[in-house]
Amino acid sequence: MARIVYPEAKYMKEIIDSLGKIVDEVAFQLTPEGLRVKAIDPARVALIDIYLPQTAFLEYDVPEEIIAGLSTANLSKLLKKVKKGDKFVMEVSEEKVVIVIEALVRRTYRFRNLEVPLPEVPEAQLEFNVEAQMLVDVIKHAIKDAETVGDLLELEAPDQETLYLRGRGVSVTETKLTMGMPALLSLEVKNPSKSAYQLEYLKHVVNLTKIAELATIRFSTDMPLELEFSLSEGRVKYLLAPAAI
């Protein structure tokens, strides 16, 4: 039996909502070191990788590794009305998973522990030519702006000082970041790069902008995008294949 208590059920809701846009069922991998979740969409275009260390939890009693297999739709439903300050409790045995939302009242949900296989993800050692750290609102607004004109978000770093985020479609929207702006914390460009990604998949992670303050993007010309959200403790990585143009 394992038991974990996460201080913000609302944060867990945003994570589950993002997972639910990628897969129908998810395997929560609880280890003595922390909670890990990996999910890859059926088309193998997008991969989400979540890690929350044991220090992120109010309670973390996991004597040995155990898997909790659950429906993302069921989890999203029970977390739909959680409020800030509500606690998320998960108790896992081989046969069942119990979820408790501790708020003004205590709500308990019991599920069968589904046999959800851990996704087989090759450990690709990607090398990125561009790495930029920025305030998370930049990503959120760039995605929303891009949606108004088309279905692609193009990233371009022509030099060491400048980063563009463009929406491309019937017209073009452009967010220009330069070093020295408060919103752009760092920019490293090994080689000038430009690549585009499908907004259909980028929209899956907009929810994560609600629970993170900083985002790091890594890309190269016509190569996958790695988008990392830094949580107070832990992180979410999102890997997305480039769009075919």
Sequence and secondary structure as in RCSB ss.txt:
>XXXX:A:sequence
MARIVYPEAKYMKEIIDSLGKIVDEVAFQLTPEGLRVKAIDPARVALIDIYLPQTAFLEYDVPEEIIAGLSTANL
SKLLKKVKKGDKFVMEVSEEKVVIVIEALVRRTYRFRNLEVPLPEVPEAQLEFNVEAQMLVDVIKHAIKDAETVG
DLLELEAPDQETLYLRGRGVSVTETKLTMGMPALLSLEVKNPSKSAYQLEYLKHVVNLTKIAELATIRFSTDMPL
ELEFSLSEGRVKYLLAPAAI
>XXXX:A:secstr
 EEEEES HHHHHHHHHHHHTT SEEEEEE SSEEEEEEE TTS EEEEEEEEGGGSSEEE SS EEEEEEHHHH
HHHTTT  TT EEEEEE SSEEEEEEESSSEEEEEEE                SEEEEEEHHHHHHHHHHHHTTE
EEEEEEE SSSEEEEEEEESSEEEEEEETT TTEEEEEESS EEEEEEHHHHGGGGGGGGT SEEEEEE TTS E
EEEEE SSSEEEEEE     
